[in-house]
Amino acid sequence: MKHDTGDTVVGRTPAAPSLPVDVDAPTVVPGAPAARAPEPRRTEARTKAPRTPVSTFYSFRIGGLQDPIGLDRPARIGRRPSAPRILVGAPPRLVRVLSPQREVSSTHVEVRQTGTSVVITDLRSTNGTVVLVPGSRPRKLLQGESVVVSPGTLVDIGDDNILQILPLERAQDRGPS
């Protein structure tokens, strides 16, 4: 009896299939100093200096006599407003309003600027938040609902506390907030 072992290799495992390799990915070696990132290629000369963004913010007013409150950071409005437990970004401005009939929740509504939009969010208030966008019918927000509004929008949170969203203005033009 003759053994055919010409193609058999004892003690070796078959080669693993080849996987695609990202040649631009850095190799990480434990304990080795970090490699510097490659310099970006420059394909054309710069002809213009980069533009510096102009800081512009919306603001709002509560009632007709109060100074505007800038939206350079979010604002939380209520009888005894509090910041959220987990902060993302700048801490909010806490704005306290009077509510003799207790129609306004302790932290009733949040007003924030996101990019070039103003977002009103009902913070699960008990008596609700009514939003009146110019040219539209009044809309009562659901608990926790958010809506994007435009300048001129009125937001009624109860007990004659009405927020008015004001137009964009440059940060240096704005008065105290």
Secondary structure, DSSP 8 states (H G I E B T S, - for coil): -----SS--TT-----------TTS----TTS-----------S---S-------EEEEEEETTTS--EE-SS-EEEESS----SS--SS--EEEE---TT--S-TT-EEEEEETTEEEEEE-S-SS-EEEE-TTS--EEE-TT-EEEE-TT-EEEEETTEEEEEEEEEEGGG----
